Amino acid sequence: MKTTKVALIVPLFDTIPVYFDLFLNQLSYQRNIDILILSNLNLTHYQFLPHIEINTIEKPKDFEDYIKKDLEWFTSTRTYWSIGNVNFLYGNLYKFIHQLTKNNPVQFTLSGINSDMTFYRSITAESEEEIALENMELELSADNIISFNQGRIFNYFNRKSFAFMNIERAIQNNLFTIPKWEETPNKFYLSKSGFYNEKEFRNYNRLHFQQKIKARGLRYFISIRHFIKKQVDDVEVISQENHHA
């Protein structure tokens, strides 16, 4: 079976975000995607896996025009390419890409609520189809628990996977924080009560389950007490009716 080669071009200019280590950690699991980071910054103290390449350049005035004119050597040797964003954390992208490229569309899009990620075909084919996969962007909220597990991003409760999430927006909305950005574990969880590594989450989950059992037990005890009280009240009423009769 012929492998679909995919390229992701990520611009990084002027400043390095505080979560860049986490961003790179997520990229490290995209082993089926060739990643090119374009930057005017010194990134020599970071370690990059073989599928991540760094190209130091001056910041282009027109980035899309730069890609067309100066990056053909990179895009033309892959089947599809897209422009990434350092403000996003990426889940298992190739899982979704594989679903959408079976019929060789001319382009395909991973759609989200606020953002879309479009891949363009470099190699010519007969199909001119354009397709999209909806609801691929994770929107953090205070009502869910999100699992970050070795490059995958998914809802802990319903196991739905996501292609990407905007970490910058989540931080601004106080929904994403990590104690030490440079020491982010490969597996962690986010909930309305904060950040948990794998061990902390097991304890949190056990405590949360115990609290639910206690709450249900208390409700059961109260309902039984109300039932018994009603039975006693009914007996007293019947007794009084028989006495008057």
C-alpha positions in Angstrom: 0.0 0.0 0.0 1.4 3.4 -1.0 2.1 5.7 2.0 0.7 9.2 1.9 3.5 11.6 2.7 2.5 14.6 4.6 4.3 17.9 5.4 3.6 20.4 8.1 5.2 23.8 7.9 5.3 25.7 11.2 6.3 29.4 11.4 8.0 30.5 14.6 9.1 34.1 14.6 10.3 36.7 17.1 9.3 35.0 20.4 9.3 31.5 21.8 6.0 30.8 23.8 6.3 29.5 27.3 4.7 26.2 26.3 7.1 25.5 23.4 8.5 22.4 25.2 5.0 21.0 25.3 4.4 21.9 21.7 7.6 20.1 20.7 6.6 17.1 22.8 3.3 16.8 20.9 5.1 17.2 17.6 7.5 14.4 18.6 4.6 11.9 18.3 3.7 13.0 14.7 6.3 10.5 13.3 4.3 9.9 10.1 4.5 13.7 9.2 7.5 15.6 8.0 7.7 18.8 10.0 9.6 22.0 9.0 9.9 24.8 11.5 10.8 28.1 10.0 12.3 30.6 12.5 14.4 33.6 13.0 15.3 32.5 16.5 18.2 30.5 18.0 16.7 27.0 18.7 20.1 25.1 19.1 19.4 24.3 22.7 16.3 22.3 21.8 16.5 18.6 20.7 14.6 17.6 17.6 13.7 14.2 16.3 14.6 13.2 12.7 11.1 14.0 11.3 11.4 17.6 12.6 13.6 19.9 10.6 14.7 23.5 11.5 15.3 26.2 8.8 16.6 29.5 10.0 15.3 32.4 7.9 14.4 36.1 8.1 10.8 36.7 8.8 9.0 36.8 5.3 6.7 39.7 4.5 4.3 37.4 2.8 4.5 33.9 4.3 2.3 32.1 1.8 4.2 33.6 -1.1 7.4 32.4 0.5 6.1 28.9 0.7 5.2 28.9 -3.0 8.5 30.3 -4.2 11.0 29.0 -1.7 9.7 25.8 -0.2 8.8 23.8 -3.3 11.8 21.5 -2.5 9.9 20.6 0.7 6.2 20.5 -0.4 6.7 18.9 -3.8 8.2 15.7 -2.4 5.2 15.1 -0.2 1.6 14.2 -1.1 0.0 16.8 1.0 1.2 19.8 3.0 -0.3 22.3 5.4 0.7 25.3 7.5 0.8 24.7 11.2 0.6 27.1 14.2 2.8 27.2 17.2 -0.2 28.3 19.3 -1.8 24.9 18.7 -1.2 21.5 20.3 -1.7 18.7 17.8 -3.2 15.3 18.5 -2.8 12.2 16.4 -3.1 14.1 13.0 -2.2 11.1 10.8 -5.2 9.1 12.1 -7.5 11.8 10.7 -5.4 12.3 7.6 -5.5 8.6 6.7 -9.4 8.7 6.9 -9.6 11.6 4.4 -6.9 10.7 1.8 -8.3 7.3 0.6 -9.7 8.9 -2.5 -6.9 11.4 -3.1 -8.8 14.6 -2.7 -7.3 17.8 -4.0 -7.5 19.2 -0.5 -9.0 18.3 2.8 -9.8 20.2 6.0 -9.8 19.4 9.7 -12.5 21.8 10.9 -13.0 23.3 14.3 -15.2 25.8 16.0 -12.7 28.7 15.7 -10.0 27.3 13.4 -9.5 25.1 10.3 -6.5 23.2 9.2 -6.4 22.6 5.4 -4.0 20.3 3.6 -3.2 20.8 0.0 -2.2 18.2 -2.5 1.2 18.6 -4.1 1.2 15.6 -6.4 -1.3 15.7 -9.2 -4.1 13.1 -9.3 -7.4 12.7 -11.2 -9.6 13.6 -8.2 -10.6 17.2 -7.7 -12.6 16.4 -4.5 -12.5 18.7 -1.5 -13.6 17.2 1.8 -13.7 18.1 5.4 -13.9 16.4 8.8 -15.9 18.4 11.4 -15.4 19.0 15.1 -11.7 18.3 15.1 -10.8 21.2 17.4 -10.9 20.7 21.1 -12.5 23.5 23.1 -11.5 23.3 26.8 -14.3 24.0 29.3 -14.7 23.6 33.0 -17.1 20.7 32.5 -14.8 18.1 31.0 -11.6 16.2 31.7 -9.1 16.1 28.8 -6.4 13.4 28.5 -3.1 14.1 26.8 -1.6 10.7 26.2 1.6 10.3 24.2 0.6 12.7 21.5 -3.2 11.9 21.5 -5.7 14.4 22.8 -9.1 13.1 23.8 -12.1 13.6 26.1 -11.6 11.3 29.1 -15.4 10.5 29.4 -16.5 9.7 25.9 -13.0 9.0 24.4 -13.5 11.3 21.5 -10.2 12.2 19.9 -9.3 15.7 18.6 -6.8 16.8 15.9 -5.8 20.1 17.6 -6.5 22.6 20.3 -5.6 26.3 20.7 -3.4 26.4 23.8 -2.9 30.1 23.6 -6.7 30.7 23.9 -7.0 28.2 26.7 -4.3 29.9 28.7 -5.9 33.3 28.2 -9.2 31.8 29.5 -7.5 30.3 32.5 -8.3 26.8 31.4 -4.8 25.5 30.8 -1.9 25.7 33.2 1.0 23.4 34.0 3.3 23.7 37.1 6.5 23.5 35.0 6.1 23.9 31.3 9.6 22.5 30.6 8.9 19.3 32.6 5.6 18.3 31.1 5.0 14.5 31.3 4.0 12.4 28.3 0.7 11.6 30.0 -1.4 14.2 31.9 -4.9 15.3 32.5 -6.7 18.6 32.7 -10.0 19.2 34.6 -11.8 22.1 36.2 -9.7 21.5 39.3 -6.4 21.8 37.5 -3.5 19.7 36.1 -2.8 16.1 37.1 0.1 13.8 36.1 -0.8 10.1 35.8 -0.3 9.2 39.5 -2.1 12.3 40.7 -5.0 11.6 38.4 -5.4 8.0 39.7 -5.7 9.4 43.2 -8.1 12.2 42.0 -10.2 9.7 40.2 -10.4 7.4 43.2 -11.3 10.3 45.5 -13.9 11.6 43.1 -15.5 8.1 42.8 -15.6 7.8 46.6 -17.2 11.2 46.9 -19.9 10.1 44.4 -20.6 6.9 46.3 -20.9 8.8 49.5 -23.2 11.3 47.9 -25.4 8.5 46.5 -25.3 6.7 49.8 -26.5 9.8 51.6 -29.3 10.4 49.1 -30.3 6.7 49.5 -30.3 7.0 53.3 -32.4 10.1 53.2 -34.9 8.5 50.7 -35.2 5.4 53.0 -35.8 7.6 56.0 -38.5 9.5 54.2 -40.1 6.3 53.1 -40.1 4.9 56.7 -41.5 8.1 58.0 -44.3 8.0 55.4 -45.2 4.5 56.4 -45.3 5.4 60.1 -47.5 8.4 59.3 -49.8 6.3 57.3 -50.1 3.7 60.1 -50.9 6.5 62.6 -53.6 7.9 60.3 -55.2 4.4 59.8 -55.1 3.8 63.6 -56.8 7.1 64.3 -59.5 6.4 61.7 -60.2 3.0 63.3 -60.3 4.6 66.8 -62.9 7.2 65.7 -64.9 4.5 63.9 
